[in-house]
Amino acid sequence: MPRIPDVTLANPRADRVKQVRALSGRPARSRHGQFLVEGPQGVREAVRHAPADVRDLYLTPAAAERYDEIVAAADDAGLRLHVGTPEVLEAMSPDAQGVLAVVRARPLALDDALRGLDARPLLVSVLANVRDPGNAGTVIRASDAAGADLVVLAGESVDVHNPKVVRSTAGSLFHLPVVTGVPLADVVGAVHDAGCVVLAADGTGVHDLDDLLDVAGSAPAGQPDLAGSTAWVFGNEAWGLPEADRALADAVVRVPIRGRAESLNLATAATVCLYASGRAQRAVRSD
C-alpha cells in the first residue's frame, strides 16, 4: 500500500481552495487553461491516461485510504498529491466525493485529431449545438463504449470542461480525442475528406437504422453502408437538427420506435446509432 501523505490542507477559506473552486466557472477555466475532475472514477482515469496533464490531485484521508490505487498511480507518475480535510474538499467541490484533480486543458485541432487516427473504418460522433452538459457527457461516454475514434462538439455546444460534462463522461473524456468549437459545416467537410459518410440522426430520416444494419457490408448503391467509415451527427436536445444541418449530411437516418414512445432522448438515440455502427464495423476492424 502506498504511503499516504499527511494532511496539509485544513483551511477551507484558503486562497488555494478558492482558486480550485473557481474552476467550476468557465471564466476561470478559460483564464487558467485548467479544469476540474471530480470523483474517484474520473480522477482515476485522468491519472491513468493523462498523467502529464494532471496538475494537482486532492484527496481526503479517508479517500486516500479507500482509493489507494489512485495514490499509487499518482506516486508512480510523480504527481503532486495533497491531502485535505473533508471540509476543504467540500469547499473545493461539493461533488468531489473526497477525490479531486486539477487538469490542464489541451485544445485539439480537428485536422490534427483526424490525422492521428489509425483505425479504419472510422467512427466519429458529432454533437451539433448540444447544450445540456449531462447529455453531452453521456454521449462522450457512449461514444467511448461503442468504440468511436473521435468526438466533436460542434457549433455552440456546451463547454466540454463544464464540471457536469466531465462527471457525466465517467472518465471517457481521457480515453478518446474530443474536439470543440468547430462550425458544423467545417466538421462535415473535414470528416468527408477523411473518408467518412456523414449520417444525421433524426426522426424525419428516410433511412431506417435497422434496415441499414441488415445490409451493412453489402449495402446497395446509393444506400449508406454502416460498415464503412461513418460520422454520426446528433442535434440539440430541444429542436434536433434544423433542415440546414440535415442538408449537410449524406443521409438522414431514423431510429425505429416500435412502442408508443413519442421519441428517444438525445443520449439514448446516439447510443443506439453508435452501437449499430460498432456492430457493423466489427468484422472489418477485427481483420
Secondary structure, 3 states (H helix, E strand, C coil): CCCCCCEEECCCCCHHHHHHHHCCCHHHHHHHCEEEEECHHHHHHHHHHCHHHEEEEEECHHHHHHCHHHHHHHHHHCCCEEEECHHHHHHHCCCCCCEEEEEECCCCCHHHHHHCCCCCCCEEEEEECCCCHHHHHHHHHHHHHHCCCEEEEECCCCCCCCHHHHHHHCCHHHCCCEEEEECHHHHHHHHHHCCCEEEEECCCCCEEHHHHHHCCCCCCCCCCCCCCCEEEEECECCCECCHHHHCCCCEEEECCCCCCCCCCCHHHHHHHHHHHHHHHHHHHHCC
